[in-house]
Amino acid sequence: MDKLSGQIDQLLHIIEIAIILAGFAAMVATFQSRKVETISRGHVVSLAMIVYISLFSALLAALSLAMLNFHIKPGYVWSISSALMGVATTGFIIYLWRKRHFKFVSTIMRITYYGLFGIACSVVIISTLNAAGIFFEREFGPYFLAYICNIFFVGFAFARLLMRPLWKSVEKKEDSQLHPIRSRRRR
């Protein structure tokens, strides 16, 4: 029972982290949306990614806790939850793949996005194997790993959402400082 209580504590922490990330993202979006002209497709996709993944992760963790409260065997709970996590992650992959616009993204970010899609695909595979009891024995570890990956994705999107306007401001300031120097050189 000690092992299960530790897993329950981890699920409770996941719920807390997911709700906090969604809340902070909402606050950042609220303050950034005051300058409506600076909102881009990337901002909206990042915000959607944060909110959808965070809230669905919290919901799925709560569902797992509810099943445990109905005295469903932990192996079945982790199997069902892993299957749902695999389906949800597949949905997130499809959603983000359709929303991506790599025309306006640097090569480094494009490679980063492809890497993130690869990690997400491996989460789907691991979740499916855990749900089916293949290679994994319907255990908590692979299910928890999927949450860690989700929190990483959300954290990445949150950092981009938070830092992007700051970098734009720095670039704008640097450009305005370079233009007087260029105009002096031309004289």
VMD Tcl script that draws the C-alpha trace (Angstrom):
set ca {
  {0.00 0.00 0.00}
  {2.99 2.32 0.60}
  {3.89 2.19 -3.11}
  {0.32 3.05 -4.12}
  {0.12 5.97 -1.69}
  {3.31 7.38 -3.24}
  {1.76 7.07 -6.69}
  {-1.39 8.81 -5.46}
  {0.74 11.65 -4.07}
  {2.48 11.98 -7.44}
  {-0.88 12.19 -9.22}
  {-2.03 14.88 -6.80}
  {1.14 16.86 -7.51}
  {0.56 16.49 -11.25}
  {-2.94 17.92 -10.83}
  {-1.57 20.87 -8.88}
  {1.22 21.56 -11.38}
  {-1.12 21.29 -14.35}
  {-3.66 23.70 -12.86}
  {-0.92 26.16 -11.88}
  {0.59 26.11 -15.39}
  {-2.81 26.66 -17.02}
  {-3.54 29.51 -14.60}
  {-0.20 31.23 -15.17}
  {-0.62 30.87 -18.92}
  {-4.02 32.52 -18.68}
  {-2.51 35.39 -16.70}
  {0.33 35.87 -19.18}
  {-2.08 35.74 -22.11}
  {-4.36 38.28 -20.44}
  {-1.54 40.78 -19.95}
  {-0.04 40.17 -23.38}
  {-3.39 40.48 -25.16}
  {-3.60 44.14 -24.16}
  {-1.47 44.80 -27.22}
  {-3.73 43.03 -29.68}
  {-1.51 43.84 -32.66}
  {1.37 41.80 -31.22}
  {-0.57 38.55 -30.88}
  {0.55 36.01 -33.44}
  {-0.52 32.53 -34.44}
  {2.40 31.17 -32.40}
  {1.08 32.88 -29.26}
  {-2.36 31.37 -29.70}
  {-1.05 27.89 -30.50}
  {1.30 28.01 -27.48}
  {-1.51 29.15 -25.22}
  {-3.86 26.48 -26.58}
  {-1.18 23.84 -26.08}
  {-0.61 24.92 -22.49}
  {-4.28 25.06 -21.58}
  {-5.39 21.89 -23.37}
  {-2.52 19.68 -22.26}
  {-2.51 21.03 -18.69}
  {-6.22 20.74 -18.11}
  {-6.49 17.35 -19.79}
  {-3.55 16.08 -17.73}
  {-5.26 17.27 -14.55}
  {-8.52 15.63 -15.64}
  {-6.82 12.35 -16.50}
  {-4.93 12.28 -13.19}
  {-8.19 12.97 -11.35}
  {-9.89 10.17 -13.30}
  {-7.10 7.79 -12.27}
  {-7.59 8.80 -8.64}
  {-11.35 8.30 -8.97}
  {-10.86 4.78 -10.34}
  {-8.54 3.98 -7.45}
  {-11.20 5.26 -5.03}
  {-13.63 2.76 -6.55}
  {-11.14 0.04 -5.61}
  {-10.24 -0.85 -9.17}
  {-6.95 -2.74 -9.19}
  {-4.01 -0.42 -9.83}
  {-2.86 -2.47 -12.85}
  {-6.21 -1.90 -14.56}
  {-6.18 1.78 -13.62}
  {-2.72 2.28 -15.13}
  {-3.74 0.31 -18.22}
  {-6.92 2.35 -18.80}
  {-5.15 5.60 -17.97}
  {-2.24 4.79 -20.28}
  {-4.67 4.04 -23.11}
  {-6.42 7.37 -22.53}
  {-3.06 9.15 -22.33}
  {-2.04 7.60 -25.65}
  {-5.29 8.73 -27.28}
  {-4.97 12.23 -25.81}
  {-1.34 12.59 -26.86}
  {-2.25 11.45 -30.37}
  {-4.96 14.11 -30.42}
  {-2.48 16.76 -29.27}
  {0.01 15.68 -31.95}
  {-2.62 15.93 -34.67}
  {-3.87 19.30 -33.39}
  {-0.38 20.81 -33.22}
  {0.70 19.29 -36.53}
  {-2.26 20.94 -38.25}
  {-1.61 24.28 -36.54}
  {2.12 24.38 -37.23}
  {3.44 26.96 -39.65}
  {7.13 26.38 -40.07}
  {7.46 29.09 -42.74}
  {7.99 31.71 -40.05}
  {10.14 29.61 -37.70}
  {13.93 29.44 -37.56}
  {15.73 26.23 -38.49}
  {16.69 25.58 -34.85}
  {13.06 25.88 -33.73}
  {11.92 23.69 -36.62}
  {14.37 20.97 -35.52}
  {13.22 21.45 -31.92}
  {9.58 21.02 -32.94}
  {10.36 17.85 -34.88}
  {12.20 16.53 -31.84}
  {9.20 17.32 -29.63}
  {6.89 15.55 -32.08}
  {9.24 12.55 -31.93}
  {9.13 12.51 -28.14}
  {5.34 12.79 -28.21}
  {5.14 9.86 -30.65}
  {7.32 7.78 -28.31}
  {4.94 8.67 -25.45}
  {2.06 7.30 -27.54}
  {3.98 4.09 -28.24}
  {5.01 3.62 -24.60}
  {1.46 4.36 -23.40}
  {0.03 1.86 -25.87}
  {2.52 -0.83 -24.84}
  {1.75 -0.19 -21.15}
  {-2.01 -0.29 -21.77}
  {-1.70 -3.59 -23.61}
  {0.71 -5.10 -21.09}
  {3.40 -5.56 -23.73}
  {6.95 -5.04 -22.47}
  {5.49 -3.14 -19.50}
  {3.24 -4.81 -16.97}
  {0.48 -2.19 -16.81}
  {2.50 -0.21 -14.35}
  {2.60 3.33 -13.07}
  {6.08 4.24 -14.37}
  {5.28 4.61 -18.10}
  {2.05 6.42 -17.25}
  {3.96 8.84 -15.00}
  {6.62 9.30 -17.71}
  {3.88 10.51 -20.06}
  {2.95 13.16 -17.51}
  {6.57 14.26 -17.19}
  {6.73 14.66 -20.98}
  {3.45 16.61 -20.98}
  {4.71 18.94 -18.26}
  {7.92 19.40 -20.25}
  {5.91 20.31 -23.40}
  {3.73 22.70 -21.44}
  {6.78 24.24 -19.77}
  {8.45 24.72 -23.15}
  {5.34 26.38 -24.58}
  {4.98 28.51 -21.44}
  {8.58 29.69 -21.65}
  {8.13 30.63 -25.31}
  {4.87 32.41 -24.56}
  {6.46 34.34 -21.73}
  {9.78 35.17 -23.38}
  {8.71 35.90 -26.95}
  {7.34 39.43 -26.31}
  {10.43 40.25 -24.28}
  {12.73 39.17 -27.11}
  {10.62 41.14 -29.60}
  {11.01 44.22 -27.40}
  {14.79 43.73 -27.19}
  {15.03 43.24 -30.97}
  {12.95 46.36 -31.58}
  {15.16 48.39 -29.25}
  {18.34 47.06 -30.86}
  {16.98 47.82 -34.34}
  {16.10 51.38 -33.33}
  {19.61 51.86 -31.96}
  {21.23 50.47 -35.11}
  {19.32 52.69 -37.52}
  {20.86 55.99 -36.26}
  {24.32 54.44 -36.57}
  {23.60 53.28 -40.12}
  {22.25 56.68 -41.09}
  {25.41 58.39 -39.70}
  {27.64 56.05 -41.73}
  {25.75 56.89 -44.93}
  {26.43 60.64 -44.53}
}
mol new
graphics top color blue
foreach p $ca { graphics top sphere $p radius 0.5 }
foreach p [lrange $ca 0 end-1] q [lrange $ca 1 end] { graphics top cylinder $p $q radius 0.2 }
display resetview
